[in-house]
Amino acid sequence: MSLFLFLKLFHVVLFAFWLGTDMGTYYSSKFVVNPKLTPGQRTTALNILLGCDLGPRIAMPLVTPTGLHMASLIGIAKISTIWLTLIWIISLLWLALVLAAHYNKNEGMKKKLKNIDFWIRPILVLGIGAVAIYNLLHPTHLIAPFLNYKLLILCGLILCGLGIRKQLAKFTPAFVDLVTGNEKPETNAIMKKRMDNCLPYVYGIWAGTIACAALGLHLIG
């Protein structure tokens, strides 16, 4: 198998992994906020949700280097070996941060890693967005316009993820009250409201990933 075909397969698998596990996250969230279930059952549902949510977190750092590497191989992107290597290093470091934040057993360290992960995302959005807009205006490096459109959509996906995390930051204290026996009359209402507030971002992520696939297949653009 050539390097291009391997990257193409990996890129497609990442798309399927991202969208599929994100739908699993959405489905399990319905059980997390179901007041008819016991706190233990809802905790199990939350653990399933968090496990499924790792899928998009793994896919997001890897879609860009695989896509740009393919584009470089077929000549629709002019990226030097040094820059391509740097893109891979940044992406793999981001992936390592995501995995460390998920699996770390030290709650204090886990919180710090999640905060780092949260704040590097706006920086990535600014950087990726600037590159995409520049190359749309001056197509010297990313020659095919659809590459820039996909990068801009990726920025939107990252921002949607940040929006979800902002909503869940207010969901978490209410869920802690539930499982620790400190449930208040408004606890379930708060949890459902925060989950409902995530839905526009979730639908945005689904639409964005499908749009990226359509651009990659040249169905649009």
N, C-alpha and C positions, 0 to 999 in steps of 0.2 A: 504494500500500500504506500502510495506517495505521501509526502508530508502534507500536500494540499488536501488530499482526500481524507487523511486522518483528522486534520483541523476542521474540515467541513463536517465530518461525522460528529466530532466533539461539539462543534458549534450548535448543531441540530439537537443533540442530546441535552445540551445546556438549556436550550429553549423549552424542550419538553419537560425537563426537570423543574425549571423555574415555574412555568405555568401550572403544571400538574400539582406540585407541592403547595403552590399558593392557593389553589382551589381546595386542597386538603386542609389548609390553615383556615380558610373561610368556613368550610363545613364544620370543623371541630369547634369553631367559635360559637356556633349555635347551642352547643351543649354546655359550654362554659357559662353562658348567661341564662340558662334554663333554671328558673327557681324551683321547678318540680323535682330536680335532682338533688341528691345529698351533697354536702360540701366535699366529701371524698370523691364522689363521682365527677364532680365539676373540676376537682384538682387533677384527676386522671385525664379529663378532656383538655385541660390547660397544658399538661405535659405533652399530649399528642399534638396540640397546636404549636407548641414551641419546637417540637421535633420537626414538624412539617415546615415551619417557618425557616428552618436552617437551609432548606433547599434554595429558595431565592437568594439568601445571603451568600451561598456558595456560588451560585450561577452568576450573580451580578459582577463580581470582580473578574470573572473569566471570559465573559462574552466579548469584551473589548479587545484584549490581546489576541484572541483566536480570530476574530473578524478582521482586525487590521493586518495580522500576519498573512491571512489568506489573500487580502487585497494587495499586499505587497508582492506576494508570489506571482500573481497574475498581472501585475503591472498597473492596476488602477489606483495604487497608492505608492508614492515615492517616499519611503521611510528608510533611513539609513540603518545599518545593522546596530549601530550604537543606540539609536533612539528606540528601535524595536526591542532590543534587550532591556532598555530602561523601562519601557512600558510593561514588559513581562515581570520585571523585578517589582515594580510598584504594585502591580495587580496581585502578585503572589504574596507580597507583604500585607496587603489589604486582606487577602483571604486568610492568612495566618492570624491576623488580628481578630477577624470574625470568629474563627474556630477557637482561639484562646478565650475570647469573651464568652463563648457558649459553654465550653467544657471546663473552665476554671472552677475549682471547688471552693476557693477562697472568695466569699461574698464581697469583701472590700475590694479585692483586686478585680473581680468580675465587673463591679460597678465602674471602676476606673477605666477598664478596657472598653466597656460599652460607651462611656462618655467620650473617649478618644475616637472610637468608631463613629459616633454621632457627629462630632465636630469636624472630622476630616471630609465628610460627605459634602458639605457646602463648598469646601475648597476644591474638591474634585469637580463639582458642578460648574464652578466658575472657570476652572482650567479647561475642562472638556468642552464646555459651551463656547469659550473664546476660540479654541482651536477650530471647532466646527463652523462658527460664523466667519472666521477669517478665511477658511478654505472655501466657503461658499462664495465669498467676494473675490478671493485670489486663489483659484484652484491650482496651486503649485505642488502641494504634497498629497492631499486627498482629492484626486482628480474626479472621480465619479461622485456626483452630487448626493446620491443615495447614502453614501457613507456618512456624510455630514448630517443628513436628516436622522439617520439611526443614532448618531452620537447625541443629537439634540433630544431625541426621544429618551435616550438613556438618562440624560440629565433630568427629564421629567419624572422618570421612574424613581430615581434616587430621591427627588423631592417628595414624591408620593410616599415613599418609605419613611421619610422623616416626619411627614404629617401623621402617619399611623403611629409612629413611636411617641409623638407628642400627645396624642389622644390616650395611648395606653399608659403613659406616665401617670395620668389621673385615674385610670382604671385600676392600677395595681394596689393602691392603698385600700380601695373598697373591697377588692378580692381578699386581701390580707385580713381585713375585718371579718369577712365571711368565714374563712378557714380557721381563724383563731377564736371563734365564738364571740366576737365583738360586733356582730352584725347589727346595723342600725336600720330603722324603717326605710331609709332612702338608699340603702346599699345596693339592692338589686336594680333600682332605677338608674343609679349612677353608672353601674356596670353596663347595662343595656344601652344607655345613651352614648357612652364612650365607644362601645362596639359599633353602634349605628353610625356614629360620626366618622368611623374608619371606612365605611362602605364606599363613599365617593373616591377615596384614594385607591381602594382595592379594585374598583371597576376601572379606574384610570390605569392601573398597572396591567390589568388584563388587556385593555384596549391598546396600550403602548407596546406590549410584547407581541401581540398579533400584528400590529402595524409594522414593527421591526421585521417580523417574518415575511410580511407581504413585500416590504422593500427589498429584502434579501432575495426573494424569488422573482423580483421585478414585476409583481402584480400591480404595484402602484409605483409612482415616481418615475 
